[in-house]
Amino acid sequence: MKALVTGGTGFIGSHLVEALLHRGVQVRCLVRKRSDLSWLEGLPVEMVHGDCHDRVSLAEAVKGVDQVFHLAGVTKAIEEKTYFEVNALGTENLIHACLENNPHLQKFVYLSSQAAAGPCQNGGRKKESDRCEPVSAYGHSKRMAEEFALAHAHEIPLLILRPCAVYGPRDRDIYAFFKLLSKRVKPCLLGGEQHISLCYVQDIIQAILLASETEESNGRIFFLSDGQDYRLDEVGDIFAEAMGVNPLCIRVPEWMIFGIASFSEYISRISGKPPLLNRGKVEEMIQKNWVCDITQARTLLGFRPQYSLSEGAKLTYEWYRKEKWL
Ligand SMILES: NC(=O)c1ccc[n+]([C@@H]2O[C@H](COP(=O)([O-])OP(=O)(O)OC[C@H]3O[C@@H](n4cnc5c(N)ncnc54)[C@H](OP(=O)(O)O)[C@@H]3O)[C@@H](O)[C@H]2O)c1
């Protein structure tokens, strides 16, 4: 079995590459000339240079592989158009490259995001059949990618996974929260009352592998989480307990977080580096309910999340400590 992984240099992709190699799969990674290859160092993977922006560069990458795992994506950008160029058009480019260069492809797994569906407005858990109402440019671009993919579902055996917020070793987003907690600060937005889904990275990898094996679920979308519903306040407490710290809860009003995001955007335009926090991210953060329903993944893929939040938090914290990130 030979697989192409896009986004293999990133947080989730690098864990997927390791899991595929562990199963004896030959792995090819799409990398860019300026990609940071740290997580792939020493691994027996074939690297092919290309960029989702550039359809021609994708032809060589997709030739001769049995499976494509499309994880490349932009989660932070200086300009909104970048989300659409990479996430939406990049996905369309890769699908076209597969259609034109790999007629025998057995599976195309696209890692979308819960952001494509948007928050749950009715207080319950968002299901795959619910209307998509993304609230950020990132979310819109991921939904557009899903639509491109679904439009080709009759030509290519593809399915779409929609993870919630993912945490674990190598993650740099929820890491910011760990970092604040390590300084004994627990930020409390909107009174910490939002409800969210979370998932440890190894459970996402389990779901991606299951998705690659299923024969019957082509053309479907699956939400992924650890199956629980957490109050944001409670997440801070569980992480703090895993870290052995007793933080002080600092209330952050909405206007302040928008102010910080605008300032970060300003700095990022000067530095040329995408901001960790931008107004789109804040628009997502202030939604009351980001809980998704994983019944479909449980039933059709056989997905069984293995890591509780407190176990995942401990493993993640231990890794941050070992790597001296904390
Ligand atoms: N992390 C989460 O909580 C989460 C939740 C839901 C969905 N997702 C989705 O999961 C995927 C992986 O996320 P992640 O957190 O692992 O992100 P990440 O660590 O930022 O990795 C992103 C990957 O995409 C690659 N990439 C970016 N632009 C590219 C382009 N134009 N052409 C080719 N490759 C490109 C990056 O390559 P370089 O090394 O060259 O930059 C990197 O390998 C994304 O599609 C994201 O939308 C993530």
The ligand as an ORCA input file, in Angstrom:
! r2SCAN-3c Opt
* xyz 0 1
  N      -5.399     21.342     14.643
  C      -6.716     21.352     14.768
  O      -7.266     21.577     15.873
  C      -7.594     21.051     13.581
  C      -8.967     20.892     13.810
  C      -9.791     20.617     12.720
  C      -9.256     20.498     11.455
  N      -7.929     20.678     11.267
  C      -7.403     20.536      9.893
  O      -6.399     19.544      9.898
  C      -5.384     19.857      8.956
  C      -4.040     19.808      9.636
  O      -4.041     20.756     10.694
  P      -2.774     20.960     11.640
  O      -3.288     21.506     12.917
  O      -1.924     19.755     11.603
  O      -2.078     22.165     10.857
  P      -0.531     22.595     10.782
  O       0.269     22.011     11.871
  O      -0.546     24.082     10.613
  O      -0.054     21.934      9.410
  C      -0.506     22.424      8.193
  C       0.155     21.628      7.096
  O      -0.344     22.088      5.827
  C       0.769     22.349      4.989
  N       0.460     23.407      4.022
  C       0.021     24.655      4.284
  N      -0.136     25.340      3.141
  C       0.206     24.501      2.133
  C       0.263     24.613      0.728
  N      -0.063     25.766      0.103
  N       0.665     23.552     -0.009
  C       1.022     22.400      0.603
  N       1.008     22.225      1.943
  C       0.600     23.264      2.689
  C       1.885     22.786      5.928
  O       3.109     22.648      5.269
  P       4.412     23.563      5.589
  O       5.216     22.765      6.570
  O       5.061     23.725      4.279
  O       3.913     24.870      6.153
  C       1.686     21.788      7.061
  O       2.266     20.556      6.742
  C      -5.742     21.217      8.370
  O      -6.339     21.026      7.111
  C      -6.746     21.803      9.358
  O      -7.667     22.632      8.704
  C      -7.068     20.958     12.298
*
